Amino acid sequence: MRILRTAALSLAALVLCATGTAAAASGTGASGVGTAACTGEISLTQTFTQASYTPGQSATVDLTVVNCTSQTLTTHLIPYGRFIDSANNIAAGCPAIDPIELTVTFAPNATYTNSFGYTVFPTCTAISFQAVDTFSDATTGAQLAQGTASVPIVQSTPPASCHVAFTVQSEWQGGFVASLAITDKGPLAINGWTLGFTFGGDQKIGTVWGATGSQSGRSVTLVNLPWDATIASGATLTGVGMTGTWSTSDAAPSGFTLNGMACA
């Protein structure tokens, strides 16, 4: 997904939250804004308004820039951002934001402030957002300053799209009979399923019905049969079960997954 930002800045991906004016600077910064240390021609600081964000929120970065000279400066500001995954790439479900160019004119020793908001889409899988703001000379194109700031994006755990009930129907020293019920809690039907779980003790599966079964260590894998491959959305599949043996422990299984996704 790519978002092209226009000079009107009307898209949800980028919202100018302040007027972006350059005012005369003082020792404590204009209008109470913290002063960027003056080095070079202009000096830039930027901070996010929150320590972290979650999908669905807007990540807002505050920008403070000081003209460190006694001359009027006409500059081009290019603000943009990147939603980053663990491999430092654009994360799935997040927009690739095309930068725009704004013209900012500084009076001598003036301070420029602005705020930029970037929407973190609900489907965005990024682990962090990086905001970059670059100022360059409007005449020569030479870069005068660049600021980069990053903030973590906290991904909430989605609700499980399936539920598995493992019920021990009978148990005796060294053996058991159990049934399983699989509920599709997602919006779509499941067409073909592989159920995985881990025994809590030293159980070994014996006869399996309603599925084909295999075991490696404590990990068990059950695969549908042709007649029970489909589970409608909201429906519960029964008729799956097994016999098994154990020596020292028949502790309950855990870690249920369906087609690789965790189940409740």
N, C-alpha and C positions, 0 to 999 in steps of 0.2 A: 504494500500500500504506500503510495507516495502523495504527499500533500505539497502543492505549489503555493507558496505564500505570495500575495500580491501587495502592492504598495498600500492598498486600502486596509490591509491587516484585518479582514473581516472573517477569516476562517477560525474555527474553534481550536485548531492546533496552535495558533499563536494569538495571544491577546495582549495588547499593550495596556497595562493596568495603570500607567501614569502618563502625564502629559509629556514627559521627556524634555524638560527645559534646562537650559544652562543659566545658572545664577552666579552672582559674584561670590567667590569663596571667602571663608573666614578661617580662623585657626581651628574651629571645631566643626567645620563643614556647613554647607548651606542648608537652611531649614532643618537643622538638627540631624542631618544625615552624616554618618561617620565619614571622615575624610580619608581618601586614599593617599598614601604617602607619595609625595611629589618626587618622581625620578624621571629623567628624560623629558620629552616634550609633553606627554600626557601620562597619567598614572591611573590604573583601573583596579577596582575591587568588585567582586560579586559574591553574593551569598544567597542560598536558598532560604525560604521563609520557614521551612520545616526540616526536621532532622531526617525524615523519610516520608515516602508516599506509598499509596496502594493503588492498584488499577481502579480507574473511575474518578480519581482525584485530579486536580490540576497542579503540576509542579511549577512553582513560581520562583523566579530568581530576581533579586534586586541588584541593580547595577549602579555604581557610583564612579564617576570619572572626573579627574581634575586636569585642567589645562595648566601645566607647570611653567608656562612661558608668559611673557608680557605682551605677546602678539595674539591677534585674532586668528583662530585656527578653523578652517573649514575641512571637515572630515567625512568619510564614509564609514558608517557603522553596519556591520553584517552580523546579526544575531542568528544563531541556529542551534539545533540540539540533536542528540542521537540517543535513541533507546537501545541499550546495550545488553547482550546476553553474556553467558559465561565464557564464550569464545571470542568476545570483543567484536561481535558482529551486530547488525541491526536485528533485534529480536523479533520473533514471529508474533503476528497480531498487532504490531506497532507501526506507526507511520514512519516513512523516510521523509524527513522534512527538508524541503529545498530552501536554501537561504535567500533572504531578500537584502536589499541595500537601502539604508536610510542616510540622509544627509544631516549631519549635526554640526552646527557652527558654534564654537566656543568664543566667548569674550575673553580678554586677557585675565588669567588667573581665575577663571570661572569653574564651577562644578556642575556637571551634568548628571542627572539621576533619572532612572527609568526602571520599570518592572516588566518582565516578560513571563507570561503564563503558557505552559505547554500541557495539553490534555493527555493524561495517561489513560488510554482507552481501556475499557473493562476486559478486552481480549488480549491486552498487551502482556507478553511473557517476560519482559525485560527484568533484569536484576538491578539495573541502575540507569539513571538518566544523566547525560552529560550536556551541559550548556556551554557554548563557546560564543564569545563576543569579540569581534575584531574591529579595530579602528585603523583606517589608513588615510593618508593625505589625499584630499580630493583632487589635487593638481598632479602630483607625481605618482600617486598610487603606492608610495612607500608605506609599509606597515608601521604604525606608531605604537600600538599596544594590542595585546590579546589576553583575554582572561578566560580561564577554563575552571569550571566547578562541576562536581559530580555529587549525586545524592542517591542513596539506595532506594529501590522499589521493592516493597515487601509483598510477595505473592501470598495471598491467602490460600489455604488448603480448600480445594473445591469439595462440595459434598460428594459422598460416594454415589456412584451411579448404579450400584448393585448391592444386594444384601444376600448373605448366605447363612442359612441355619443348619448347623451340624447337630443332629440329635442322636444320642446313644439310646437305642431302643432296648437293648439288653446287654448286660455285662456280667462276666464271671471271671474267676481267676484264670488269666491267660488268654481271654478272648472277649470279643464284643461284636455286636451288630449295630450299625449306624445308618441313618438316612440323611439325605441332604435336600434342602429346598433352596432354589436360586431365584431371586426376584430381580427383574429388570426395573431399576428406578430411573433410568434415563428416558429421554424424549423419543428415542428411536428403538425399533425392534432389534434384537440381537440375532444375527443369522450366522450360526456356527460359534461354538464357545469352547474355551479351554479353561478349566478351573484348577487353580493351584492353591495348596495350603501346606502348612508345616505341622506335623504331629508334635505334641508337647511332651510325649514320652518316647518309649521304644517300640511303638506299635508298628506292625507290618500288615499291609493290606492283603486280603485273601480274595474271595470272590467279589466282583464288582458288577452291579447291574445299572442300566440306564446310561452307561458310559464305558469307555475303555480306560483302564487304569494302569499307571506305572509309578514306581517309587525309586528314589535315589536318596539314601540316608533317611532323614526324617521328612524330606520333601516329596509330596504326592502330586501327580498331575492326572486329571480326569478330562477326557475329550468326549464331546457329544457323539451320540449315535445318529444315524440318518433321520430317525423319526422324532428326535427331540432336539434338533439343531436350532430351532427358532424359538425365541422367547419374546413375546410381544411386550411392548412398553407397558409397564405397570403390572405385568402378569408374573406369576410364580410357577416355576417348573418343579414338579415333584417326581417321584419315581426313580430317583437316583439314590444309590446306597451301596453298602459294602459289608462284608464280614472282615474281621481282622484278628490278629493275635498280639499279645504283649507279654513281657516277662516281669519287669519291675515297675512300670508306670503306664497308666492309661490316661495321662493328663490330656486335657482338651486341646485341640488343634488351634492354630492362629494363623495370621498372615494370609487371609483369603484374597485371591486375585482372580479376576475374570477377564480373559483376553489381555492380561498384563496390567489391568487397572485394579487398584485396591478396592476391596469391598468392605462394607460394614459387617 
